[in-house]
């Protein structure tokens, strides 16, 4: 009984350490040696060795004996793919994203909220792709991105208040909203007109319009946007495609309602 109780006390801590170690290995974006992990982590040498061995046995990490390096394992890829299929709008929305990119000829983004921030689920580059921060799987601020503001504006009141407290309000450009009051005013306007605008608020030279993906009773599933470069376009050029964007968002919302995406 004492051994069981001890495992119950230490188990969650061990899991947390293992997950932190996975994050550390992933942060290198390349295979990494034991010595580098030991220097970067706060784990004792014996604990680090034990966790690496366990994670490797479980195929969450892979060890290259010749190079003496650790990298992310195949089991993580499988788990990530399953999670993406089950909890992401991406597979369901893919045909609509493809059609929008082909019809409009600009970059299309699909996103969901993740703890008050934007998680990019999918991206389709246009015939004239532009360099920008967004990539599938990346996390971005909600307060200064089109998809972020489109989602925040259509959250229920208490959820909006909570999400606003999660924003960092770091200034990225001269146009970035850097206070809760400024964001709240923008979100009220966004809710009134039905779509959000990012007028170079996150990246210089990048503009976009975004609409929420809603189900019945206003349930928020995510957001979709059209993004362009000020070198070629004005916001009015993007707004000309608003009916097409709204139609796609409505259809994705209907399909998502049947799919019953997790809250």
Order of alpha helices (4+ residues) and beta strands (2+ residues): alpha-beta-alpha-alpha-beta-beta-alpha-alpha-beta-beta-beta-alpha-alpha-alpha-beta-beta-beta-alpha-alpha
